[in-house]
Amino acid sequence: MGLIDEKVIKNNLINLKNIVFEVTEKCNLNCKYCGLSEQLYQKYDVRKKRDLPFKKAQLMIDYLHNLWRENYLPDTNLRLSVGFYGGEPLLNTPLIEKIIDYVEQSLSPYRKIIYSMTTNAMLLDKYMDFLAGKNFYLVISLDGDERAQSYRIDRSGNNSFNQVIHNVKLLEQNHPEYFKERVHFLSVLHNRNDVEPILHFFKTHFNKTPQISMLDSSGISEDKKDEFREMFQNMWQSLYKSPNCEAIENEYFLTTPKGLLLAQFLYNTSGNIFYNYNQLLMSKIGNDKIYTGTCTPFSKKLFVAVDGKILPCERIEHDFEVGYVHDDFVELDYGHVATRHNYYLSKYSDQCVRCPTNKLCYQCVYHIDDIRDKSSYCPNFCTQQSFNKEKEQKMDWLRQHPHYYEKVLKEISFTF
């Protein structure tokens, strides 16, 4: 049924593209919608203000060094992104610097190293020279103007907007080329902002287009669901209620929900768009594959939490760890990782193979609230009737806007 074994896991690690270290659980903000707090969510890993011991990071790096040395192919030019996560990662910059030094000593013969981080920018004025010097791919969390930022408060309850804007403008002033090429923004959509003003804010202030994400709707505490519903805003509804909706779609087509979904839909259903030559020449996998939107462990990244837990991603509960960095060794059983992954995917296999949107699926099974229940059901299962209706709506839209088809083919990179 399209399941995996330990060979797949090992191969993913040999070709690992991204490793992320949770360097601290501490944060200097107290965001109302934070997925790592108890304010809205019941499924979170309790924050204990711990820092990642350097020894654990060192052991993980050594583990990869040994694996890559044993499986080294000369003349390969693979890239590795080393990311840093929190809490607020800049609260533990000394550890970040130490990890970078060790990575460059140990892994640079086998990989071209790049660095990445998402930050709330509260300490950006203090560490911007370091970040620019290492050419970090930097994502700054900023929800828009002062009201839009009002859920992102400090520990005293003050809006973080003024400090963040000051620091970001300082970075742009001191490192203009770095800011232009390597700095990006992430905005969370909620009931105090909207898609159009968010886009306008970043265009006006920084001449950039932010990534806009909706609040995570999984794992909401039962007694906070009404509060969450009040705070939540759907991206599509926010965009379409704007009187300038059509103009926004034209200008920002490649980043709007409709544009991205249309590209994904065409890629998976048209039969004439291919990611590479191998996909064009090789026969497609049969319909019994369990697709889902769940990444195969380590196919995209490896995450090391402050306590040494190893996970395929930082966005899933820490209870789903697949390995552990102990004080003196790395515990990572490839067979166990594969078996655990297969078990959770198999819970939805009957639905998945019958779902007409399985190739378009974005549902990570680890984000299904009742995944541990025997009768767990995929919330995004689609009937053939619903799929046909959606398909006709997209085709209708393309008939009205035929130039978007050319945009999809020429300008969107198919990396789904």
C-alpha positions as CSV (number, residue, x, y, z in Angstrom):
1,M,0.0,0.0,0.0
2,G,2.8,2.4,-0.7
3,L,4.4,1.9,2.7
4,I,8.1,2.2,3.6
5,D,10.9,0.3,5.2
6,E,14.2,1.0,7.0
7,K,16.0,1.4,3.6
8,V,13.9,4.4,2.8
9,I,14.6,6.0,6.2
10,K,18.3,5.5,5.8
11,N,18.3,6.8,2.3
12,N,16.4,9.9,3.5
13,L,19.0,10.5,6.1
14,I,21.9,10.1,3.6
15,N,20.2,12.7,1.5
16,L,19.0,14.9,4.3
17,K,18.2,18.5,3.2
18,N,17.4,20.2,6.4
19,I,18.2,19.8,10.1
20,V,16.6,22.0,12.7
21,F,17.8,22.4,16.3
22,E,15.4,23.7,19.0
23,V,18.0,25.7,20.8
24,T,15.7,27.0,23.6
25,E,12.2,26.8,24.9
26,K,12.4,30.4,26.3
27,C,10.6,33.2,24.5
28,N,10.4,36.9,25.1
29,L,6.9,37.2,23.8
30,N,3.6,35.7,25.0
31,C,1.6,35.5,21.8
32,K,-2.1,34.8,22.3
33,Y,-2.3,32.2,19.5
34,C,1.1,30.4,20.1
35,G,0.8,26.7,19.4
36,L,3.4,26.0,22.2
37,S,1.3,27.5,25.0
38,E,-1.8,26.5,26.9
39,Q,-3.7,29.7,25.9
40,L,-5.7,28.0,23.1
41,Y,-4.2,24.5,22.6
42,Q,-4.2,21.3,24.6
43,K,-1.7,19.4,22.4
44,Y,1.6,21.1,23.1
45,D,4.9,20.1,24.6
46,V,5.1,21.8,28.0
47,R,7.6,24.6,28.0
48,K,10.1,24.4,30.8
49,K,12.5,27.1,29.8
50,R,15.2,24.6,28.9
51,D,18.1,25.1,26.5
52,L,19.5,22.4,24.2
53,P,22.8,21.1,25.6
54,F,25.6,21.6,23.0
55,K,26.6,18.0,23.6
56,K,23.3,16.7,22.1
57,A,23.7,18.9,19.0
58,Q,27.3,17.7,18.7
59,L,26.2,14.0,18.9
60,M,23.6,14.5,16.2
61,I,26.1,16.3,13.9
62,D,28.7,13.5,14.5
63,Y,26.0,10.9,13.7
64,L,25.3,12.5,10.3
65,H,29.0,13.0,9.7
66,N,29.7,9.3,10.1
67,L,26.7,8.3,8.0
68,W,27.6,10.7,5.2
69,R,31.3,9.7,5.3
70,E,30.4,6.0,4.9
71,N,28.1,6.8,2.0
72,Y,30.0,9.6,0.4
73,L,29.8,10.0,-3.4
74,P,32.6,12.2,-4.9
75,D,31.6,15.2,-7.0
76,T,28.2,15.5,-5.4
77,N,27.2,19.0,-4.4
78,L,24.3,18.5,-1.9
79,R,23.0,21.4,0.1
80,L,22.1,21.3,3.8
81,S,20.0,23.9,5.6
82,V,20.8,24.1,9.3
83,G,17.9,25.8,11.1
84,F,17.4,27.1,14.6
85,Y,14.1,27.1,16.4
86,G,12.6,28.1,19.7
87,G,11.0,29.6,21.7
88,E,12.9,32.6,20.4
89,P,16.1,31.2,19.0
90,L,18.1,34.5,19.4
91,L,17.7,34.1,23.2
92,N,20.4,31.4,22.9
93,T,22.7,32.9,20.2
94,P,25.9,31.7,21.9
95,L,24.7,28.1,21.3
96,I,23.8,28.9,17.7
97,E,27.3,30.3,17.1
98,K,28.8,27.2,18.7
99,I,26.7,24.8,16.6
100,I,27.6,26.7,13.4
101,D,31.3,26.4,14.2
102,Y,31.0,22.7,14.8
103,V,28.9,22.2,11.6
104,E,31.5,23.9,9.5
105,Q,34.3,21.8,10.9
106,S,32.4,18.5,10.6
107,L,29.9,18.7,7.7
108,S,31.3,21.2,5.2
109,P,33.3,18.5,3.3
110,Y,30.0,16.7,2.5
111,R,27.5,19.5,2.1
112,K,27.2,23.1,1.1
113,I,25.8,24.7,4.3
114,I,23.2,27.4,4.6
115,Y,21.6,28.7,7.7
116,S,18.0,29.6,8.5
117,M,15.9,30.9,11.3
118,T,12.4,32.2,12.1
119,T,12.6,35.0,14.7
120,N,10.2,37.5,16.3
121,A,12.9,40.2,15.8
122,M,12.8,41.5,19.3
123,L,16.6,41.0,19.6
124,L,17.4,41.7,15.9
125,D,19.2,44.9,16.7
126,K,21.7,43.0,18.9
127,Y,22.4,40.1,16.5
128,M,21.8,41.5,13.0
129,D,25.5,41.7,12.1
130,F,26.0,38.0,13.0
131,L,22.9,37.0,11.0
132,A,23.9,39.0,8.0
133,G,27.6,37.8,8.3
134,K,26.5,34.2,8.1
135,N,24.0,35.0,5.3
136,F,21.0,33.5,7.2
137,Y,17.8,32.9,5.4
138,L,15.8,34.9,7.9
139,V,12.0,34.7,8.3
140,I,10.6,37.5,10.5
141,S,7.2,37.0,12.2
142,L,5.2,40.1,11.8
143,D,1.4,40.2,11.4
144,G,1.2,43.7,9.8
145,D,0.5,47.1,11.4
146,E,0.2,47.8,15.1
147,R,-3.4,46.5,15.5
148,A,-2.5,43.4,13.5
149,Q,0.5,42.8,15.8
150,S,-1.6,43.2,19.0
151,Y,-1.8,39.4,19.7
152,R,2.0,39.3,19.7
153,I,2.7,40.9,23.2
154,D,5.7,40.8,25.5
155,R,5.7,39.4,29.0
156,S,4.4,42.6,30.4
157,G,1.4,42.6,28.0
158,N,2.8,45.3,25.6
159,N,2.4,45.2,21.9
160,S,5.7,44.2,20.3
161,F,5.1,46.2,17.1
162,N,7.2,49.3,17.8
163,Q,10.3,47.3,18.9
164,V,10.0,44.9,16.0
165,I,9.5,47.6,13.3
166,H,12.5,49.6,14.8
167,N,14.7,46.5,14.6
168,V,13.6,45.5,11.1
169,K,14.2,49.0,9.7
170,L,17.6,49.0,11.4
171,L,18.5,45.7,9.7
172,E,17.3,47.1,6.3
173,Q,19.4,50.3,6.9
174,N,22.6,48.5,8.0
175,H,22.5,45.6,5.6
176,P,20.4,46.6,2.6
177,E,21.5,43.9,0.1
178,Y,21.2,41.2,2.7
179,F,17.7,42.4,3.6
180,K,16.7,42.5,0.0
181,E,17.9,39.0,-0.8
182,R,17.6,36.9,2.3
183,V,14.9,38.4,4.6
184,H,11.3,37.3,4.4
185,F,8.2,37.8,6.4
186,L,5.5,35.5,7.9
187,S,2.1,36.9,8.9
188,V,-0.5,35.1,10.9
189,L,-4.1,35.9,9.8
190,H,-6.6,36.5,12.5
191,N,-9.6,38.7,13.3
192,R,-7.5,41.8,13.8
193,N,-6.0,41.9,10.3
194,D,-6.9,41.0,6.7
195,V,-5.1,39.8,3.6
196,E,-5.3,43.1,1.7
197,P,-4.0,45.4,4.5
198,I,-1.2,42.8,5.3
199,L,-0.1,42.8,1.6
200,H,-0.3,46.6,1.5
201,F,1.7,47.1,4.7
202,F,4.6,45.0,3.5
203,K,4.6,46.4,0.0
204,T,4.6,50.0,1.4
205,H,7.2,49.5,4.1
206,F,9.6,46.9,2.7
207,N,8.6,46.2,-0.9
208,K,8.1,42.5,0.0
209,T,5.3,40.0,-0.1
210,P,4.8,38.1,3.1
211,Q,3.8,34.5,3.5
212,I,0.4,34.5,5.1
213,S,-0.7,31.6,7.3
214,M,-4.0,30.8,9.1
215,L,-4.2,29.8,12.7
216,D,-3.7,26.1,13.3
217,S,-7.1,24.6,13.9
218,S,-5.9,21.2,15.3
219,G,-5.6,20.5,19.1
220,I,-7.8,23.3,20.3
221,S,-8.8,23.0,24.0
222,E,-12.5,22.2,24.4
223,D,-13.1,25.2,26.6
224,K,-11.2,27.5,24.2
225,K,-13.0,26.6,21.0
226,D,-15.4,29.6,21.1
227,E,-12.5,31.9,21.7
228,F,-10.6,30.3,18.8
229,R,-13.5,30.7,16.4
230,E,-13.7,34.4,17.2
231,M,-10.0,34.8,16.6
232,F,-9.8,32.6,13.4
233,Q,-10.2,34.0,10.0
234,N,-10.2,32.1,6.7
235,M,-7.7,33.4,4.1
236,W,-10.1,32.9,1.2
237,Q,-12.9,34.8,2.9
238,S,-10.6,37.5,4.0
239,L,-9.3,38.0,0.4
240,Y,-12.7,37.8,-1.3
241,K,-14.4,40.3,1.0
242,S,-12.0,42.9,-0.3
243,P,-13.4,45.3,-2.9
244,N,-10.0,45.0,-4.7
245,C,-10.0,41.2,-4.7
246,E,-9.5,40.9,-8.5
247,A,-6.6,43.4,-8.5
248,I,-4.9,41.6,-5.6
249,E,-5.2,38.2,-7.3
250,N,-3.7,39.7,-10.4
251,E,-0.8,41.3,-8.6
252,Y,-0.1,38.5,-6.1
253,F,-1.4,35.5,-8.0
254,L,1.6,33.3,-7.3
255,T,1.2,33.7,-3.6
256,T,-2.6,33.8,-3.2
257,P,-4.4,30.7,-2.0
258,K,-6.3,30.4,-5.3
259,G,-3.1,30.6,-7.4
260,L,-1.2,28.0,-5.3
261,L,-4.1,25.6,-5.2
262,L,-4.7,26.0,-8.9
263,A,-1.1,25.2,-9.6
264,Q,-1.2,22.1,-7.4
265,F,-4.5,21.0,-9.0
266,L,-3.2,21.4,-12.5
267,Y,0.1,19.6,-11.6
268,N,-1.7,16.6,-10.3
269,T,-4.7,16.3,-12.6
270,S,-3.8,17.7,-16.0
271,G,-1.5,14.8,-17.0
272,N,0.8,17.1,-19.0
273,I,2.8,18.8,-16.2
274,F,5.9,17.0,-14.9
275,Y,8.3,17.9,-12.1
276,N,11.3,16.4,-13.9
277,Y,12.3,14.2,-16.9
278,N,12.3,11.0,-14.7
279,Q,8.6,11.6,-13.9
280,L,7.8,12.1,-17.6
281,L,9.5,8.9,-18.7
282,M,8.7,6.6,-15.8
283,S,5.3,5.1,-15.2
284,K,3.2,6.5,-12.4
285,I,2.7,4.7,-9.1
286,G,-0.6,2.8,-8.9
287,N,-3.8,4.0,-7.3
288,D,-3.2,1.9,-4.2
289,K,-0.6,4.3,-2.8
290,I,-1.4,5.9,0.6
291,Y,-0.8,9.5,-0.3
292,T,-1.9,11.9,2.4
293,G,0.0,15.2,3.0
294,T,2.3,13.4,5.5
295,C,6.1,13.6,4.7
296,T,8.1,10.4,4.8
297,P,10.3,10.8,7.9
298,F,13.5,12.8,7.1
299,S,12.6,13.3,3.5
300,K,12.4,17.0,4.2
301,K,14.0,17.6,7.5
302,L,15.1,16.2,10.9
303,F,14.2,18.1,14.1
304,V,16.1,17.8,17.4
305,A,14.2,19.1,20.4
306,V,15.8,20.6,23.5
307,D,15.4,17.4,25.4
308,G,17.0,15.3,22.7
309,K,13.8,14.0,21.0
310,I,14.2,13.4,17.3
311,L,11.2,14.1,15.1
312,P,10.6,14.4,11.4
313,C,9.3,17.9,11.8
314,E,8.9,20.7,14.4
315,R,5.2,21.1,13.7
316,I,4.1,17.8,15.2
317,E,3.6,16.8,18.9
318,H,6.7,15.7,20.7
319,D,4.9,12.5,21.7
320,F,5.5,11.3,18.1
321,E,9.3,11.3,18.5
322,V,11.0,8.6,16.5
323,G,14.4,8.7,18.2
324,Y,16.5,10.2,20.9
325,V,19.8,11.9,21.4
326,H,21.0,10.7,24.8
327,D,23.9,12.1,26.8
328,D,26.4,9.9,25.0
329,F,24.8,8.4,21.9
330,V,22.1,8.8,19.3
331,E,19.2,6.3,19.4
332,L,17.6,6.0,15.9
333,D,16.2,2.7,14.8
334,Y,15.3,2.9,11.1
335,G,13.0,-0.1,11.3
336,H,11.1,1.4,14.2
337,V,10.8,4.8,12.4
338,A,9.3,3.1,9.3
339,T,7.0,0.8,11.3
340,R,5.6,3.7,13.3
341,H,5.1,5.8,10.2
342,N,3.3,2.9,8.4
343,Y,1.1,2.3,11.3
344,Y,-0.3,5.8,11.4
345,L,-0.7,6.0,7.6
346,S,-2.5,2.6,7.5
347,K,-5.2,3.9,9.8
348,Y,-6.4,6.0,6.9
349,S,-5.6,3.7,4.0
350,D,-9.2,2.7,3.2
351,Q,-10.2,6.3,2.9
352,C,-7.1,7.4,1.2
353,V,-7.2,5.0,-1.8
354,R,-10.9,5.9,-2.4
355,C,-10.4,9.7,-2.1
356,P,-10.3,11.4,-5.5
357,T,-8.2,14.2,-4.1
358,N,-5.5,11.9,-2.6
359,K,-2.8,13.3,-5.0
360,L,-3.8,16.8,-3.9
361,C,-3.8,16.0,-0.2
362,Y,-2.3,18.4,2.3
363,Q,-3.5,16.6,5.4
364,C,-0.7,15.5,7.7
365,V,-2.0,12.6,9.7
366,Y,-0.2,13.8,12.8
367,H,-2.4,16.9,12.8
368,I,-5.6,14.8,13.0
369,D,-6.9,15.4,16.5
370,D,-8.1,11.8,17.2
371,I,-5.2,10.0,15.4
372,R,-4.7,7.8,18.5
373,D,-8.3,6.6,18.4
374,K,-9.1,3.3,16.7
375,S,-11.9,4.9,14.7
376,S,-10.0,8.0,13.7
377,Y,-11.3,9.5,10.5
378,C,-9.6,11.9,8.0
379,P,-11.4,15.3,8.2
380,N,-10.5,16.1,4.6
381,F,-11.9,13.0,2.9
382,C,-13.6,14.0,-0.3
383,T,-16.4,12.3,-2.2
384,Q,-16.3,12.0,-6.0
385,Q,-19.2,14.3,-6.2
386,S,-17.5,17.0,-4.2
387,F,-14.3,16.6,-6.3
388,N,-16.2,16.9,-9.6
389,K,-17.8,20.1,-8.3
390,E,-14.4,21.5,-7.2
391,K,-12.8,20.6,-10.5
392,E,-15.6,22.3,-12.5
393,Q,-15.2,25.5,-10.4
394,K,-11.5,25.6,-11.2
395,M,-12.0,25.0,-14.9
396,D,-14.7,27.7,-14.9
397,W,-12.3,30.1,-13.3
398,L,-9.6,29.2,-15.9
399,R,-12.0,29.8,-18.7
400,Q,-12.6,33.3,-17.3
401,H,-8.9,33.9,-16.7
402,P,-7.0,31.9,-19.4
403,H,-3.8,34.0,-18.8
404,Y,-3.4,32.3,-15.4
405,Y,-2.7,29.0,-17.0
406,E,0.4,30.4,-18.6
407,K,1.4,31.9,-15.3
408,V,1.2,28.5,-13.6
409,L,3.3,26.8,-16.3
410,K,6.0,29.5,-16.5
411,E,6.3,31.0,-13.0
412,I,5.4,28.5,-10.3
413,S,8.0,26.0,-9.2
414,F,6.3,22.6,-8.6
415,T,7.7,21.6,-5.3
416,F,4.6,20.1,-3.7
